[in-house]
Amino acid sequence: MGLDSGAVSESFKELVVLWATKGPYYRDVRESLEDLFGSQVLSHEKIRQLLIKSSDILQTAVKPEVPKKKVSILFIEADGFWAGIQKRGPVKGKKRETKLVVVHEGWEKKQKGDYRLNNPMYITSEDIEEGEELWDRVYLKVWEKYEDIKTIPVIINGDFASWIRSGLKYFKNAIYQYDRFHLRRDSRALLSQSKEIAGQALFCIDNKNTEGLLQELNHGYALTHDEGILDFKNRLLIHQDCVIDYRKRLASKVHKGTEVLRGMGAAEANVDRFKLRTSKRGRAWSKKVLAAILKILGLLYEGVLKDALNGVDSSLFTKPHTEEIVEVSANQIAKTAGVGVLNTWKGWFPSTSKGATEGYSKIFRQMLNVQPI
């Protein structure tokens, strides 16, 4: 008896949504499930619909009320990336920019000197409804979660895109930081005709020497007469405070604890994680599916996907042909149906003991326990 004729376990539900979200393709997920169970469990279209329905429910789910959190400083990092959008009929699809905002409380140290974001929250432009502004959504989420957002320092990090800088008007005590990655990238590109000047400019950036950077831009303009260099230099002159490291600016305001803060740049790294699924494989998406994937990826990287999926009705995964609900474990199905039906080997399931499979081994073990599926 196939899984389409009964209820499924929480672990199976989590597995399907996780694989469908991380990709690379729905057919790969279908084939992986077929390899796992010995016969087709869900069609690739069923998997796609499952992803969309799960995202819709997670989007509208009523969250339990929790007390607002008090923090001494808050970080908001923003960047954008491009993904292909499907068009109907003979009209070809086109690229669409997705805007990503990462809100976090700083960094926590992992093993071997590595760091990770502390309590990150991900908001994309695909999350917002028609007529709503991205920063309206960001402000609402921050306001719902944190106390005193009008008084605590809020550090907004990004390139000089106008949509990122517009976030300043939403937070009374906000500081804008020109992202170091983009500052280096833009300087290197503009000064590419002279390796020596470009090298000196990057040295000035690394040593937080804004005046030295402006001098190198002058040298580059004198050499090439590139108006782009001049525009870039004038922009830095107008916004010199944005180039100064935010920690120095906080220290000048007698803000305690700046010695434990780190340089910013989480947006670019997180953009790469989202791009890996949505834009680096040449895929084109419907707007609804793109929004669903980004929503669930955000929950995954926040570390709350499993808890969120507990509220998703398991009947989404099934298409019952009778009113009868099957309550039997995966182990029992294999023993009852036998090798002839499921085309599986009887014996040890190696994936249950693999420790380095991103938690999949735990999911597999739960699936094989005697629980209703």
C-alpha positions in Angstrom: 0.0 0.0 0.0 1.5 3.3 -1.0 1.9 6.4 1.1 -0.6 8.3 -1.0 -3.4 6.3 0.6 -2.8 7.2 4.3 -1.4 9.8 6.7 2.3 10.4 6.9 4.8 10.9 9.8 6.1 14.3 10.9 9.6 13.1 9.9 8.5 12.2 6.4 6.8 15.5 6.0 9.9 17.4 7.1 12.1 15.3 4.8 10.0 16.0 1.7 9.7 19.8 2.3 13.4 20.0 3.1 14.5 18.1 0.0 12.1 20.0 -2.2 13.4 23.3 -0.8 17.1 22.5 -1.1 16.6 21.0 -4.5 18.1 20.9 -7.1 14.9 19.6 -8.9 11.6 18.1 -7.9 12.3 15.0 -10.0 15.5 14.4 -8.0 13.4 14.5 -4.8 10.9 12.0 -6.3 13.7 9.7 -7.4 15.4 9.9 -4.0 12.2 9.0 -2.2 11.7 6.2 -4.7 15.2 4.9 -3.9 14.5 5.2 -0.2 11.1 3.4 -0.2 11.5 1.1 -3.2 8.6 2.5 -5.1 7.2 5.9 -6.2 5.9 7.8 -3.2 5.0 11.2 -4.6 5.1 12.6 -8.1 7.2 15.6 -8.8 4.1 17.7 -9.3 2.8 16.6 -5.9 6.1 17.6 -4.3 5.8 21.0 -6.0 2.3 21.5 -4.8 3.3 20.3 -1.3 6.0 23.0 -1.1 3.6 25.7 -2.1 0.8 24.6 0.3 3.3 24.3 3.2 4.6 27.8 2.5 1.1 29.3 2.3 0.2 27.7 5.7 3.4 28.8 7.3 2.9 32.4 6.0 -0.6 32.7 7.5 -0.1 30.6 10.7 -0.9 32.3 14.0 2.3 32.5 16.0 2.2 32.1 19.8 2.7 35.3 21.7 6.1 35.6 23.3 7.5 38.4 25.4 9.5 41.0 23.4 13.2 40.6 23.7 15.6 43.2 25.0 18.9 43.7 23.2 21.6 46.4 23.4 22.2 46.5 19.6 20.6 45.1 16.5 22.1 44.4 13.0 20.3 44.6 9.7 22.2 43.5 6.6 20.7 43.7 3.1 21.6 42.7 -0.5 19.9 41.6 -3.7 20.2 38.8 -6.2 18.5 37.9 -9.5 16.4 34.9 -10.3 14.6 33.8 -13.5 10.9 34.4 -13.7 8.6 32.3 -15.9 6.4 33.9 -18.6 3.4 32.3 -20.2 3.1 31.8 -23.9 5.8 32.8 -26.5 7.1 35.6 -24.3 10.5 34.6 -22.8 11.0 34.9 -19.0 13.2 37.5 -17.5 15.4 38.1 -14.5 13.8 39.7 -11.4 15.7 41.1 -8.4 14.9 39.6 -5.1 15.8 41.7 -2.1 17.1 40.0 1.0 17.2 41.5 4.5 18.9 39.6 7.4 18.2 40.8 10.9 20.4 39.5 13.7 21.7 40.2 17.2 25.4 39.8 16.4 27.6 36.7 16.4 28.1 33.6 18.5 31.3 31.6 18.5 31.3 28.1 17.2 34.1 25.5 17.4 37.5 26.2 15.8 37.1 29.9 15.9 34.2 30.1 13.5 31.2 32.3 14.1 27.5 32.2 13.2 24.8 34.8 13.3 22.9 35.0 16.6 19.1 34.6 16.1 18.9 35.5 12.5 15.6 36.5 10.8 15.3 36.5 7.0 12.9 38.7 5.0 12.8 38.8 1.2 10.9 41.0 -1.2 9.0 37.8 -2.2 7.5 37.7 1.3 5.6 41.0 1.0 2.1 41.4 -0.4 1.1 43.7 -3.2 1.2 47.3 -2.2 3.4 46.6 0.9 6.9 48.0 1.2 9.8 45.7 2.1 11.0 47.9 5.0 7.4 48.1 6.3 7.6 44.3 6.7 11.1 44.5 8.2 10.1 47.1 10.8 7.0 45.2 11.8 8.9 42.0 12.4 11.6 43.8 14.4 8.9 45.7 16.4 7.1 42.4 17.1 10.2 40.7 18.4 12.3 43.4 20.2 11.8 46.1 22.9 12.9 49.7 22.6 13.7 49.7 18.9 13.5 53.5 18.9 16.4 53.8 21.4 18.8 51.0 20.6 21.5 51.4 17.9 20.5 49.7 14.7 23.4 49.1 12.2 22.2 48.8 8.6 24.9 47.3 6.4 24.8 47.2 2.6 26.0 48.7 -0.7 24.8 52.1 -1.8 21.6 50.9 -3.3 18.8 53.4 -2.6 16.4 50.7 -1.5 18.8 49.6 1.3 19.6 53.2 2.4 15.8 53.9 2.7 15.8 51.7 5.8 17.4 54.5 7.7 14.1 56.4 8.0 12.4 53.5 9.7 14.8 53.3 12.7 15.4 56.4 14.8 18.8 55.4 16.1 20.2 53.8 12.9 23.7 53.9 11.5 24.5 53.1 7.9 27.6 51.0 7.1 29.0 50.8 3.6 29.5 47.0 3.2 33.2 46.2 3.1 32.8 43.5 0.4 31.0 45.9 -2.0 33.4 48.8 -1.2 36.4 46.5 -2.1 34.6 45.1 -5.2 33.6 48.5 -6.5 37.1 50.0 -5.9 38.9 47.1 -7.6 36.6 47.3 -10.6 36.9 51.0 -11.1 40.7 51.0 -10.7 41.3 47.8 -12.7 43.5 49.6 -15.3 46.3 50.1 -12.7 47.1 47.1 -10.4 49.3 49.3 -8.3 46.6 51.9 -7.6 44.0 49.2 -7.1 46.2 47.5 -4.6 46.9 50.7 -2.7 43.1 51.4 -2.6 42.4 48.0 -1.2 45.2 48.4 1.4 43.5 51.7 2.5 40.1 50.0 2.8 41.6 47.1 4.9 43.3 49.7 7.2 40.2 51.9 7.4 42.0 54.8 5.8 39.3 56.7 4.1 41.5 59.7 3.1 44.0 57.4 1.6 41.3 55.7 -0.5 40.1 59.1 -1.8 43.6 59.9 -2.8 44.0 56.6 -4.7 40.7 57.4 -6.5 42.1 60.8 -7.5 45.2 59.0 -8.9 42.9 56.6 -10.8 40.8 59.4 -12.3 44.0 61.3 -13.3 45.2 58.2 -15.2 41.9 57.2 -16.9 39.6 60.2 -16.8 36.8 57.6 -16.0 33.7 59.5 -14.9 32.7 56.5 -12.9 35.7 56.9 -10.6 34.8 60.6 -10.1 31.2 59.8 -9.3 32.3 57.1 -6.9 34.7 59.4 -5.1 32.1 62.2 -4.8 29.6 59.7 -3.3 32.2 58.7 -0.7 32.9 62.3 0.1 29.2 63.0 0.7 28.8 59.8 2.8 32.2 59.6 4.5 30.7 58.6 7.8 29.3 55.4 6.1 32.8 54.3 5.3 34.0 54.7 8.9 33.7 51.4 10.7 30.5 51.3 12.8 32.4 50.1 15.8 34.4 53.3 15.9 31.3 55.4 15.6 29.6 53.5 18.4 32.7 53.9 20.6 32.6 57.7 20.0 29.1 57.6 21.5 30.4 55.9 24.6 28.6 52.6 23.6 29.9 49.8 25.8 30.9 46.4 24.4 32.2 47.5 20.9 35.4 45.5 21.5 33.5 42.2 21.1 31.7 43.2 17.9 32.8 41.9 14.5 33.0 43.4 11.0 29.8 43.0 9.0 29.2 41.1 5.8 26.6 38.5 6.5 24.3 39.6 3.7 26.6 38.5 0.9 27.2 35.1 2.4 23.5 34.5 2.9 22.7 35.7 -0.6 24.9 32.9 -1.9 22.9 30.4 0.1 19.7 31.6 -1.4 21.1 32.0 -4.9 22.4 28.4 -4.9 18.8 27.1 -5.0 17.1 29.9 -7.0 19.5 31.3 -9.6 22.7 29.4 -10.0 21.2 26.5 -11.9 19.6 28.5 -14.7 16.1 27.8 -13.5 13.1 30.0 -14.2 10.3 30.1 -11.5 6.7 31.1 -11.1 6.5 33.9 -8.6 4.5 31.7 -6.3 7.0 28.9 -6.2 10.0 31.3 -5.8 8.2 32.9 -2.9 7.6 29.5 -1.3 11.2 28.3 -1.6 12.6 31.6 -0.2 10.1 31.5 2.7 11.0 27.9 3.7 14.8 28.5 3.1 14.5 31.4 5.5 12.9 29.2 8.2 15.5 26.5 7.5 18.4 28.9 8.1 16.7 30.4 11.1 16.7 26.9 12.6 12.9 26.8 13.1 11.7 24.9 10.1 11.0 21.6 12.0 8.9 23.3 14.6 7.0 25.3 12.0 6.2 22.2 10.0 4.6 20.6 13.0 1.7 22.9 12.4 1.3 21.8 8.7 -1.6 19.3 8.2 -0.2 15.9 7.2 -3.1 15.4 4.9 -1.4 17.7 2.4 1.0 14.9 1.7 -1.7 12.4 1.0 -4.5 11.7 -1.5 -6.7 9.2 0.3 -8.8 6.8 -1.8 -10.8 5.6 1.2 -11.8 7.0 4.5 -9.6 4.5 6.2 -6.5 5.9 7.9 -3.5 3.6 7.9 -1.5 3.7 11.2 1.6 1.5 10.7 5.3 2.1 10.8 7.7 2.1 7.8 9.3 -1.0 9.3 6.0 -2.8 9.5 5.2 -1.9 5.9 8.5 -3.4 4.7 7.9 -6.6 6.8 4.3 -7.0 5.7 4.7 -6.2 2.0 8.0 -7.9 1.5 10.7 -7.5 -1.1 8.4 -8.4 -3.9 6.2 -5.4 -3.4 8.6 -2.7 -2.3 11.6 -4.0 -4.2 13.8 -3.3 -1.1 16.6 -5.3 0.5 15.9 -6.7 3.9 18.6 -5.7 6.4 20.6 -2.8 7.7 19.8 0.8 6.6 23.2 2.5 6.4 21.9 6.1 6.3 20.6 5.8 9.9 24.2 5.7 11.2 25.7 8.4 9.1 26.6 11.3 11.4 27.6 13.8 8.8 24.4 13.9 6.7 23.0 17.3 8.0 20.6 15.6 10.4 19.1 13.3 7.8 20.2 10.2 9.7 18.1 11.3 12.6 15.1 11.8 10.4 15.6 8.3 8.9 15.8 6.7 12.3 12.5 8.4 13.3 10.8 7.2 10.2 11.9 3.6 10.9 10.6 3.7 14.5 7.2 2.2 15.2 5.1 5.4 14.8 2.0 6.2 12.7 2.9 7.3 9.2 
